[in-house]
């Protein structure tokens, strides 16, 4: 069972430490709105995180509303069918009662129809009385049946009205969630566009990412064990499994330099791309989870200690399947990544480190493609 908070991820994932520099710019961005937002947020990464978080929440609300609306419409249809059946039963009960009333009228004393029904005049009085008694009993039953049918019809009509109202309210909530999703997605794309066009924002963003990276490394180093590894990590060169099967490297290892502003954004890992909505992320080697939690600008992040100073970082997760302190083996589920609303792919940011030194993971990864 995957658990975890909705990822507060940069580009849904941390495509991490620099993917936004290379993304094509959306068509429009309002500089005044962006400056006001950033004054309020005091952080480019916080603004991006918030937009992704709100967009994911709105997207979840849209999906929940779609499901609830379908269920409400099904209940409304069933309620209409029950109402139609109740109305038919009520009409049938009313028709039976009217037939009984007509027979009672025909059996009244001295009626021509009564003479025909009751036979010879010598037995007329007793037969008439018996018929009237039977008709009275029948009318009582039919009155009771009509009452029940009318009550059921009224209840069915009330239920149908409630289900119509429910379906309308859910449809309104769905429209609101869709509007909110569009707003957050547009705002995020506008900020990403501004990061490519505004020198000050690009420098601010690069500085923030550098600070996040340094803080993460310091925290991880504090938690690393000094015990020797059972399997020397260096021997795994060329053998590590892709942590996100069937993904490809979208951004290779190495700092990213803005083509115009020449700002340097740290990217001490790989940004992996999977062209789908959701993908599992798995441990590349035996280790212990020393950090599981959200990191600003990176989303939910898991760090595995592989001993002898080696560790791996899996960032941009939208859910995790492990807790801090958990022991994992190669191929165990670490978490999942999902594409952010408005994105075309799911992304994972993956680091390999030996102490404070970032190591290019590419030479360590096996060339074959492995299904998960």
Secondary structure, 3 states (H helix, E strand, C coil): CCECCCCCEHHHCCCCCCHHHHCCCCCCCCHHHHHHHHHHHCCHHHHHHHHHHHHHHHHHHHHHHHHHHHHHHHHHHHHHHHHHHHHHHHHHHHHHHHHHHHHHHHCCCCCHHHHHHHCCHHHHHHHHHHHHHHHHHHHHHHHHHHHHHHHHHHHHHHHHHHHHHHHHHHHHHHHHHHHHHHHHHHHHHHHHHHHHHCHHHHHHHHHHHHHHHHHHHHHHHHHCCCCCCCCCHHHHCCCECCCCCCCEEEECCCCEECCCCCCEECCCCEEEEECCCEEEEECCCCEEEEEEEEECCEEEEEEEECCCCEEEEEEEECEECCCCCCEECCCCEEEEEECCCCCCCEEEEEEEEECCEEECCHHHECCCCCCC
